[in-house]
Amino acid sequence: RGTVQERVHAELRTLLMQGRFQPGQALKIADLAAAFGTSHQPVREAIRQLVAERALEAAPNRSAHVPVWDRARLDDLRKARLAIEGLTAELAALRATGADAARLARILDAEIEADDMARVEASVAQNREFHFALYRLSGSAVLLPIIESLWLQFGPYIRRSAEFFDGREGRGAKHHIEALRALKRRDPAQVRRAIERDIERVFAILSAIWKDEARA
């Protein structure tokens, strides 16, 4: 049971970070159990863990829903992401090797291909893979769990911004391209700045979405 629960928890975390669930979406235990091919108990325990991680909010019927954050909360997440992910990217650049750069380049190629084909789900997945492949190079056992927590809370909004933005012809991966070039030049400060610009752009897109919705 523990192994099944761990698998369900890990897969739900990944889906949340990749924005597969929308803000406010209800997650029903029976539906998830059927999707994962398991009993209700491992799903119930995985949801309980995700509620404790603030990735989900408990619902009265012992299921849960994806939180809907207000702009103040999202701005708080923006500041935290800039500070922590920027630092982690800079530390990663100090340790990166040529082989690491080559791996990031392969992920980047897949991201650009997904953007050019307007495959939003694949693009979001490759975006996450690029960020975490870079951050793991930092060697920090402290910063990575903090970043995962931030992405768990913000993930549903990443997908929304990706659906709104035309990332073809390298536009979607622009800041990742900048980060990789700086990493190859061994310029940690510019790697950090590129990642910060990437984070800032997501929030700028969300602001544009909210303005459009307000005018509608």
N, C-alpha and C positions, 0 to 999 in steps of 0.2 A: 504494500500500500504506500509506504514511504517513497519508493522509487516512482510509482505512478503519480503521486502527488507532486513530487519534485519536477517531473516532466511537464505536467499540466501547468504548474506555476511558472516554469521557465518559458514555456511556449506562450502563455498569456502575457508575460512581461515583454517578450519580443513583439508580440502583436500590438501591445499598447505603445511601445516605443516607436513602432513603425506607423502608427496612426491608423491601424485597421479598424478601430472603434471610434465613433464620433463622440464629441462632447455631449453629454446627456443621455447617451445610448444605454439602455438597460441590458444587463447581462444575466440571463436566466440560467440557473444551475442545470435544469433539465436539457436545455438546448446545448449548452457547452459539454455536458456529459455525453450527449449523443455525438457531437462533433469530434470529441476526443476518443470516443469508443471506450468509455469507462463508466464506473458507477458515480453516483452523486457525491459520495464522501470526499474523494480526492479533489473534486472541483470546488466543493464547499470550503475545504481547508485552504486551497490555493487562493480563493477569493478572500478568505479571512486574512491571509498574509498580505494580499495586495491592498486591502483596506488599511491594514496597519502601516503599510508603506506609503499611504496617501495617494496611491494610484487609482483607487476606486473608493466610492462611498457606499456604505451599507444601505440597503433598502429594507422596508418593513417585512417583506416576505422571505427574508434570509438570502435574497439574491443581492445584486449590487448594480450601480450604474457608474458611468464615466463622469467625473466631476465637470461642471461647467464653471470655469474661472472667470471672474470679472477682470476688467482691464488693470486694476491695481495689482491683482494677484499675478497676472501675466507679466506686468512690468517688473515685479519682484523677481519672477523667474528669469526674465531677460537679464537683469543685473547679476544674478547669481551665475547664470550660464556664462556671461562675458568674463566674470572674474575667475571662475574655476576652470572652465574649458580653455580660456586663453592661457592661463598658467600651465595647464597640462600640455597644451600644444607646444608651448615654448620648451618645456622640459623634454618632451618627446623629440623635438628637433635637435636637442643637444646630444641625444643618444642614438639617433637614427643612422643606419648604415645604408650602403648602396643597395643591398638586397631588400631592405625595408622600403626604400624609395621605389624599387621595381614592383613590389607588392602593392603599394598604394597606387601606382600607375595603372596596374591591371584593374583595380577596383574603380578607378576614375574612368577608364575606358568603358567599363560596363555601365557606369552611371550616365555617361554621355550618350551611349547607344540607347539606353532606356529613355532618356529625355528626347532624343531625336525621333523616336518611335511613339512618343506621347504615352508611354507605359508608366503611369503614375505610380502604381504599386511597386514596380521594380525600381523605379527611380528613388522612391523613398527608402526602400530597403538598401540600395547601394549607397545612398547618402549616409545612412546610419552606419553602414559597414566602414565607409571611409573615415568617419569621425572616430569610431571606436578602435579601428586598426591603428590610427594615429595616436590616440590617447594611450593605448596599451604600451606603446613604445616608451612612454614616460617612466615605466617601471614603478609607478606609485600604487601601493596597495591601499592608500587612504583616499586619493582623489577619484579613482574609478567608481567605487560604490556611490559616491556623492553625485557624480555625473549621471550614473544610471538612474538614481532617484529623480533627478531633474528631468531626464528624458521620459521617465514613466509619467510624470505629471504633465509634461508639455507635448508628448507624442501625438495625441489626437489633433492638435493644432498644426503640427508639421504637415500632416496629410492635407489638411484644408488649404494651407498656403501653397502646397505643390500643385493642387488641382486648379488653383487660380492663376498660376504663373506659367508663362510660355518659356520653357527651359531649353528649347531647341537651339541648335548651332552653338552649343557651348555656354549659353547664357545660364543654364541651371547650375553648371559645375564651375562657373567662373572663379569663384573664390577658392575652390578646391584646387583648381589649376594653379592659382597664385601661390597657395600654400605649398604645393608640391615643388614648384620652381624654387621657392625660397628655401625649402628643406634641402634641395639638391645643392643650393649655393651655401648651405650651412649658415643660414641667417635666421636664428631662432626668433628674433624680434618680429621679423616680417611674417614668419609662419603664424605667430600669435595674432598679428594684425589681420591676416587673411581670414583666420577662423573667426575672429571677432566681427569682421565685416559680413561673413556668411551668416552668423547668428543675428546680427542687426537687420539684415535683409528680410529674414523670415518675419520679424516683428513689423517691419515696414509694410510687407505684403498684407499681414493681418489688419493693420491699420487702414489700408486701402479698401480691404473687404468690408470693414465696419462702416467706412464712409459711404461706400456704395449702397450698403443695406439701409443706412440712415436716410439716404436720398430717395430710396425706392418707396 
